C-alpha cells in the first residue's frame, strides 16, 4: 500500500513487511502468532484511541485513493 502509511515506515520496517508478504500463507500465520505472543509480554503501552483513529483514517484515505484510481 503506497501513501501515508508507507511514509511512516523506516526502511528496516518496510523490508520486514516486504519479506513477510513474500512468505507462504502458513508461514505468515506462524509469524503473526509469534509476534502477537511477544507483544502480549512486552512492556509497550497500547496505542491510544486517538492514535488508533489516526491510523484508521490513513488506511481509509488510502482505500479511497485506490478506489478513485480504479
URWO-V571098 format. One record per residue. N is the residue number from 0. PSI is psi in degrees with one decimal (* if undefined). Layout:
# URWO-V571098
n->N psi->PSI
n->N psi->PSI
This chain:
# URWO-V571098
n->0 psi->123.1
n->1 psi->159.9
n->2 psi->-151.7
n->3 psi->-38.1
n->4 psi->-42.3
n->5 psi->-38.5
n->6 psi->-32.2
n->7 psi->-10.1
n->8 psi->143.7
n->9 psi->167.9
n->10 psi->-38.8
n->11 psi->-42.5
n->12 psi->-40.2
n->13 psi->-42.3
n->14 psi->-39.3
n->15 psi->-46.0
n->16 psi->-43.7
n->17 psi->-41.9
n->18 psi->-41.1
n->19 psi->-45.8
n->20 psi->-26.7
n->21 psi->-10.1
n->22 psi->151.5
n->23 psi->158.3
n->24 psi->-41.4
n->25 psi->-35.3
n->26 psi->-31.7
n->27 psi->-44.6
n->28 psi->-45.4
n->29 psi->-44.4
n->30 psi->-43.6
n->31 psi->-42.2
n->32 psi->-42.8
n->33 psi->-43.0
n->34 psi->-42.0
n->35 psi->-40.5
n->36 psi->-43.0
n->37 psi->-37.6
n->38 psi->-40.6
n->39 psi->-29.9
n->40 psi->5.7
n->41 psi->157.1
n->42 psi->2.9
n->43 psi->143.5
n->44 psi->150.4
n->45 psi->150.5
n->46 psi->148.8
n->47 psi->166.1
n->48 psi->-39.1
n->49 psi->-40.7
n->50 psi->-43.1
n->51 psi->-40.8
n->52 psi->-42.6
n->53 psi->-47.0
n->54 psi->-40.2
n->55 psi->-41.3
n->56 psi->-42.9
n->57 psi->-42.7
n->58 psi->-47.2
n->59 psi->-31.7
n->60 psi->-40.4
n->61 psi->-40.8
n->62 psi->-42.8
n->63 psi->-42.1
n->64 psi->-41.7
n->65 psi->-42.3
n->66 psi->-41.2
n->67 psi->-31.1
n->68 psi->-17.6
n->69 psi->*
